[in-house]
Amino acid sequence: RVFVLGAILAAGVGIPVVRDLFNVNAWMYTNETINLLGSILVIGVVEEALVYAAVRYSVFDSAEFDERVDGIVYATAAGLGFATMLNFDYVVGHAGVDLGVGVIRVTITALAHASIAGVLGYFLGQVKFEHTPIYYLPAGVLLAAILNGAFFWAQDIVTRVGVSFNPWYGLVLAVIMAAGLFVLVSGLIQRANAETAALAGR
């Protein structure tokens, strides 16, 4: 259900807001600085706020969300739903795509959104089960937005080789980022669980 909600929010809010309200194609690609800032402050913030909303206003207060790692699980599901709708919109908008390039793009989008949503999910899990400062969750959304925007900005750069386009470089970048964030989030979860166990033993 969280996956489906992520897809619905992408189709009903995320894509129209970015494409129509902010009209990013008209101004964002004029130079690399504007591209990076727009990627983070518009696309990244909108997308990660909606992934947050998909979890926070559905499963967050339910009995199913009963341990920290659930934040990562549900946010990743929402991120994958969001990525699925972005990929669907891309294919429809381009009247189909080259199979090789299309498969690579779908994989990159799914890996990136799932791994970045996992970082946001860590913050959701901490807020649910720990006493955190009021700025903690907004900081988590902002961090996810920065990762989102910076990744897709970097992916756009590395896939452009002179006047040619090589999507494999983007896939390599996505795999490296996903693996790095997985290790990071896993370490944070293990540390948080160890701290909770230590406090419970006192």
ROZA-682239 format. One record per residue (C-alpha): x negated, y, z; residue number from 1; residue in one letter. Coordinates in Angstrom, 2 decimals, m for minus. Example, Ala and Ser with C-alpha at 12.3 -4.5 7.8 and 13.67 -1.06 7.14 Angstrom:
ROZA-682239
       xx       yy       zz   nr  rest
   m12.30    m4.50     7.80    1     A
   m13.67    m1.06     7.14    2     S
END
This chain:
ROZA-682239
       xx       yy       zz   nr  rest
     0.00     0.00     0.00    1     R
    m2.86     2.39     0.75    2     V
    m4.38     1.55    m2.65    3     F
    m1.09     2.36    m4.36    4     V
    m0.71     5.57    m2.35    5     L
    m4.19     6.65    m3.41    6     G
    m3.22     6.07    m7.04    7     A
     0.07     7.97    m6.64    8     I
    m1.68    10.94    m5.03    9     L
    m4.23    10.98    m7.84   10     A
    m1.54    10.99   m10.53   11     A
     0.93    13.29    m8.80   12     G
    m1.41    15.78    m7.14   13     V
    m5.12    15.30    m7.80   14     G
    m5.23    15.23   m11.59   15     I
    m2.66    18.04   m12.13   16     P
    m4.29    20.30    m9.53   17     V
    m7.81    19.90   m10.91   18     V
    m6.86    19.94   m14.58   19     R
    m3.95    22.39   m14.68   20     D
    m4.07    24.57   m11.55   21     L
    m7.86    25.08   m11.46   22     F
    m8.27    24.47   m15.23   23     N
   m11.83    23.25   m14.65   24     V
   m12.54    22.48   m18.30   25     N
   m12.26    26.19   m19.14   26     A
   m15.02    27.41   m16.80   27     W
   m16.87    24.68   m14.92   28     M
   m19.31    23.56   m17.61   29     Y
   m20.77    26.96   m18.52   30     T
   m23.99    26.31   m16.55   31     N
   m25.39    23.76   m14.10   32     E
   m24.95    25.90   m10.96   33     T
   m21.26    26.53   m11.64   34     I
   m20.89    22.87   m12.61   35     N
   m22.35    21.72    m9.27   36     L
   m20.33    24.17    m7.17   37     L
   m17.12    23.39    m9.04   38     G
   m17.77    19.67    m8.74   39     S
   m18.07    19.97    m4.96   40     I
   m15.71    22.80    m3.97   41     L
   m12.88    22.03    m6.39   42     V
   m12.99    18.44    m7.62   43     I
   m14.73    16.94    m4.57   44     G
   m12.61    18.76    m1.99   45     V
    m9.31    18.00    m3.76   46     V
   m10.10    14.32    m4.31   47     E
   m11.48    13.56    m0.86   48     E
    m8.72    15.51     0.90   49     A
    m6.20    13.32    m0.91   50     L
    m8.07    10.12     0.00   51     V
    m8.01    11.35     3.61   52     Y
    m4.27    12.07     3.36   53     A
    m3.59     8.60     1.92   54     A
    m5.01     7.03     5.10   55     V
    m4.18     9.64     7.73   56     R
    m0.48     9.89     6.91   57     Y
     0.18     6.21     6.28   58     S
    m1.72     3.55     8.19   59     V
    m3.79     5.66    10.62   60     F
    m1.24     5.59    13.46   61     D
    m0.11     2.00    12.87   62     S
    m1.07    m1.10    14.84   63     A
    m2.92    m2.38    11.76   64     E
    m5.57     0.29    12.27   65     F
    m7.05    m1.28    15.41   66     D
   m10.83    m1.02    15.02   67     E
   m13.39     1.42    13.64   68     R
   m14.16    m0.59    10.52   69     V
   m10.50    m0.29     9.49   70     D
   m11.18     3.34     8.66   71     G
   m13.72     2.21     6.08   72     I
   m11.48    m0.56     4.75   73     V
    m8.41     1.63     4.28   74     Y
   m10.29     4.66     2.96   75     A
   m12.10     2.44     0.46   76     T
    m8.75     1.05    m0.68   77     A
    m7.40     4.59    m1.12   78     A
   m10.56     5.57    m3.00   79     G
   m10.21     2.61    m5.34   80     L
    m6.58     3.50    m5.99   81     G
    m7.63     7.05    m6.78   82     F
   m10.40     5.80    m9.10   83     A
    m7.99     3.46   m10.88   84     T
    m5.67     6.31   m11.75   85     M
    m8.57     8.53   m12.86   86     L
    m9.73     5.75   m15.18   87     N
    m6.22     5.20   m16.52   88     F
    m5.85     8.93   m17.19   89     D
    m9.22     8.98   m18.97   90     Y
    m8.33     6.06   m21.24   91     V
    m4.90     7.49   m22.10   92     V
    m6.30    10.98   m22.62   93     G
    m8.90     9.70   m25.05   94     H
    m6.51     7.40   m26.95   95     A
    m8.61     4.44   m25.91   96     G
   m12.38     4.35   m25.46   97     V
   m15.34     2.41   m26.76   98     D
   m15.23    m0.89   m24.90   99     L
   m18.85    m0.86   m23.73  100     G
   m18.87     2.77   m22.62  101     V
   m15.36     2.43   m21.17  102     G
   m16.25    m0.55   m18.98  103     V
   m19.35     1.22   m17.67  104     I
   m17.38     4.39   m16.92  105     R
   m14.65     2.45   m15.10  106     V
   m17.29     0.68   m13.02  107     T
   m19.12     3.92   m12.18  108     I
   m15.90     5.66   m11.12  109     T
   m14.80     2.73    m8.96  110     A
   m18.19     2.30    m7.27  111     L
   m18.59     6.00    m6.58  112     A
   m15.11     6.62    m5.19  113     H
   m15.10     3.44    m3.09  114     A
   m18.49     4.09    m1.50  115     S
   m17.86     7.79    m0.85  116     I
   m14.43     6.99     0.60  117     A
   m16.18     4.51     2.90  118     G
   m18.16     7.39     4.40  119     V
   m14.95     9.32     4.98  120     L
   m13.43     6.18     6.48  121     G
   m16.24     6.04     9.03  122     Y
   m15.22     9.48    10.28  123     F
   m11.56     8.41    10.40  124     L
   m12.47     5.37    12.48  125     G
   m14.51     7.47    14.89  126     Q
   m11.73    10.01    15.34  127     V
    m9.22     7.26    16.02  128     K
   m11.26     5.54    18.73  129     F
   m13.58     8.20    20.14  130     E
   m13.27    11.67    21.61  131     H
   m14.74    13.81    18.84  132     T
   m15.05    17.60    18.41  133     P
   m12.27    19.35    16.49  134     I
   m14.61    19.99    13.55  135     Y
   m15.65    16.33    13.24  136     Y
   m13.01    15.16    10.76  137     L
   m13.11    18.30     8.57  138     P
   m16.89    17.81     8.47  139     A
   m16.34    14.23     7.30  140     G
   m14.04    15.38     4.49  141     V
   m16.54    18.07     3.50  142     L
   m19.44    15.59     3.52  143     L
   m17.44    13.22     1.29  144     A
   m16.62    16.15    m1.03  145     A
   m20.32    17.06    m1.26  146     I
   m21.26    13.45    m2.03  147     L
   m18.46    13.24    m4.61  148     N
   m19.35    16.46    m6.42  149     G
   m23.11    15.96    m6.24  150     A
   m22.88    12.39    m7.54  151     F
   m20.75    13.16   m10.58  152     F
   m22.84    16.26   m11.32  153     W
   m26.04    14.16   m11.16  154     A
   m24.43    11.38   m13.19  155     Q
   m23.58    13.85   m15.93  156     D
   m27.21    14.98   m16.03  157     I
   m28.87    11.55   m16.02  158     V
   m26.61    10.15   m18.74  159     T
   m27.56    12.98   m21.12  160     R
   m30.90    12.11   m22.75  161     V
   m31.68    14.96   m25.10  162     G
   m28.76    15.03   m27.53  163     V
   m27.84    11.38   m26.90  164     S
   m25.73     9.76   m24.19  165     F
   m26.73     6.69   m22.18  166     N
   m24.06     5.56   m19.68  167     P
   m26.34     2.86   m18.24  168     W
   m28.30     5.49   m16.31  169     Y
   m25.06     6.56   m14.65  170     G
   m24.32     2.96   m13.68  171     L
   m27.77     2.55   m12.14  172     V
   m27.27     5.77   m10.17  173     L
   m23.84     4.57    m8.95  174     A
   m25.23     1.21    m7.81  175     V
   m28.09     2.89    m5.93  176     I
   m25.73     5.35    m4.23  177     M
   m23.18     2.66    m3.34  178     A
   m25.86     0.40    m1.85  179     A
   m27.41     3.26     0.11  180     G
   m24.09     4.43     1.53  181     L
   m23.11     0.85     2.42  182     F
   m26.31     0.39     4.42  183     V
   m25.87     3.79     6.08  184     L
   m22.23     3.26     7.07  185     V
   m22.89    m0.31     8.25  186     S
   m25.67     0.96    10.51  187     G
   m23.46     3.71    11.92  188     L
   m20.65     1.25    12.65  189     I
   m23.01    m1.17    14.40  190     Q
   m24.41     1.64    16.53  191     R
   m20.95     2.93    17.45  192     A
   m19.79    m0.58    18.38  193     N
   m22.90    m1.08    20.52  194     A
   m22.24     2.21    22.32  195     E
   m18.64     1.19    23.00  196     T
   m19.72    m2.20    24.31  197     A
   m22.28    m0.55    26.58  198     A
   m19.69     1.85    27.98  199     L
   m17.22    m0.99    28.54  200     A
   m19.85    m2.92    30.48  201     G
   m20.44    m0.11    32.94  202     R
END
